[in-house]
Amino acid sequence: MARGLVQDFLESSADRLPDKEALVCAGRRLSYAQIERQANQLANALRARGLQRGERVVLYLPNSVELVVGIFAALKAGGVFVVVNPGVGPEKLAYIVDNCQASGLISWSARAEAIAALASQSPHVKTAVLVQSDKARALPGGVLDWESLLAGESDARPAPVNIDLDLACLIYTSGSTGDPKGVMSDHSNVVFAVNSITTYLENREDDVVMDVLPLSFDYGLYQLLMVFRFGGRLVLEQGFAYPAEIMKRVAEERVTGFPGVPTLYSMLLSMDLSHFDLSSLRYLTNTAAALPTDHILRLRDEFPNARLFSMYGLTETKRTLYLPPEELQRRPDSVGIAIPGTEVWLEAEDGRRLPMGETGELVVRGRHVMRGYWGDAQASAARFRAGPIPGERLCYTGDLFRMDAEGFLYFVARRDDIIKSRGEKVSPREVENVLYRLPGVQAAAVIGVPHPVLGQAIKAFVVQNGAGLTEADVIRHCRTQLEDFMVPRVVEFCEALPMTTSGKIKKTGLR
Amino acid sequence: MQTVEETLRNYIAENILFSDRGYPYADETSFLENGVVDSMSVMDLVLFAEKQFSVPIGDHEIVPANFDSIRNLANFIRAKLGQPA
């Protein structure tokens, strides 16, 4: 892989293992060679319609074969892919298409209206394509049909036009405030991150990875990229709405690797898993938010053959930290150490590097530090700052961590999440961990609310599973386990907590 | 009295789609394929159905055949309640 481009993952696997089943999705099973040919056809079609090196192709599709083909086709054509979650509404889609000045727009028939409107209004769109499930429906004007478009093109691999410093993708992240920002990854960032992650997961060609996470989310996307890098098989699902179905699929496909998020694990732990044969699972991973310690220990009991990796990352560096599974017993609440080939440290607000035991902002150095935010120099300058060697970038994560004597890191809070109550700093996470230990608590989120005396008072939102808990029960439990300034003043019970599309609890809406 | 379908359409329109023009899809439209309801919202829907219709729903019943459209879900709830589909 001398070129170091992301599409090399598909191309080398297609050359080496052409007939291997690479992708299982919605009842279809495709080999590397089949995906390669379709991606070549679409890339040739995009080029023929004027896509220039570095132009953006927006893929507004659910997890599907076409989305996988579209990602590699955009790269092969010399473009930059932008996967947009299919749950995103028309206004946000229009914002992203306009913000990245998309040249290509690929979607499916359920979104025909929005695509037709954008194709006619957006001055930059050269090619708009719809994947149609229902051929009888008329295609809107100016929009092409996926199948007929590919059928007319050569499936020969186009000659590469990029080098590894060119952008490979934009991943839009919704910050807690303001419009979504497109994190720019160049090819070398992605290739480096994929190599580092597959190194510590010890991925092998016979791994079968189940992906229930949207490819618009970097954690979901990288499962595809990693599998195609090592020549494995990806079982791509539409989501994890139906956990029992997912476990059935794990057993049928003899899945070895399972990436999850806390909400999903919490659903699984509330089920009886004994009638599924999950013996093929070799590893589980968790990121997006920390798993409550109690869930970590229970997952180890439920999946005794699988190694569990607790991880931490942010889109701006892809993955940042991972806990080697053999450390889980000793430090279940740590998210570990820097991923292979990178380094991290903690800084105080005045820029001093902090010794172990103190809490400070996590700073990341390595080739996985992305290139900045698309078209937002100000936000880029705040997050990505100069490093010790001229020309390099460090990522200032905005997340506060603590380090133990052996160098393992513990998440404390988002810097702007810290609650100051009675003059004391309270980490919402610490209170949430205690809440999760109370039987009957299914989910919990803790925020600070304005209080005339305390500055901020601790408020807990709790979802319970029919245990009939009262506010007094919850507060009593917290009193036995927390210092008194950390004990919630108010407990509100709710049916469910608001979630982001990536499975994190969305606290911005909580009051 | 509202039909089961009406109750479900209203709930999804108001609480999941945040739509001010009601439920804009057909009763047969697949939730997941068309992005009507995502993974997270299916769990909300399960909780809503359990509470609204007082029917306990087991893990093994949370499958697309029961949950992936207004029609499927309404039929499933009626079967649980011992009513004709």
Interface residues (C-beta under 8 A of the other chain):
Chain A: P62 P86 G87 A110 R111 S133 V212 Q238 G239 F240 A241 Y242 P243 A244 E245 T263 M267 S270 M271 D272 E495 A496 M499 T501 G503
Chain B: F31 L32 E33 N34 G35 V37 D38 S39 M40 S41 V42 M43 D44 L47 F48 K51 D59 H60 I62 V63 P64 F67
